[in-house]
Amino acid sequence: MSVKERVKSIRKKLHLTLKEFAFNINVPLTTISKYEKGSVKPSFDVLANIGKVYNVNLNWLLNGKGEMFLGGGKVIASEGSEPSVLYSKDKDKRIRELEQELSEVKKSIQELDKENKMLNRELIAKMQKLLNLQDKLIPV
């Protein structure tokens, strides 16, 4: 499942319209639609805000690993189909869970950075090969 599918999955699980979901995280409705279609990728700040507002596990949101919701949070529908998340009563446990989540997200970002560096190096090498071929093909 991709990030776009996970964003839509959260919204559907919470029984929210695009408008409600967008309003709660302070993003235009059309942007949420673009995220779900995959034509635009949400920034890390937007994903972090989704995590904060809806008690979503960022590691799950970014990588599909772990549970959708943090802290054994239970999502229920309340009046007007707006979500309500029941949080763990143990604040220390919740803090430890959030610290662990932050650590996992940092590791995921570092892995992505390494992957992007490798891809950039490969792209540069291919471009250099193309430039060398172009020099050989075009008479001076």
Summary of the structure (lengths in Angstrom):
residues: 140
radius of gyration: 20.5
end to end distance: 51.3
largest distance: 75.6
contacts: 349
relative contact order: 0.10
helix: 67%
strand: 7%
